[in-house]
Amino acid sequence: MSNQAITYLVGACAGVFGLAIFCLLVVVPAITAYRRPLERVAVVVLSLYVLAALVGVGIIAGAFVVVEWPRVF
């Protein structure tokens, strides 16, 4: 197994486990807090919005590290 394959495997596992933990800690309690189906759909949509915002912040932080890495080190 090459180093690149190991990197892809670790990244894929981190993504899957991160999404599973997000669903377990954010989406499931939010869904169980409401009874009506429309409220539950709204909670899922808003949770996906929060997930997209968190992913966006992570991408921006990662891009900042990539751009500034040569200057710092």
Secondary structure, DSSP 8 states (H G I E B T S, - for coil): --HHHHHHHHHHHHHHHHHHHHIIIIIHHHHHT--SHHHHHHHHHHHHHHHHHHHHHHHHHHHHHHHHHHHH-
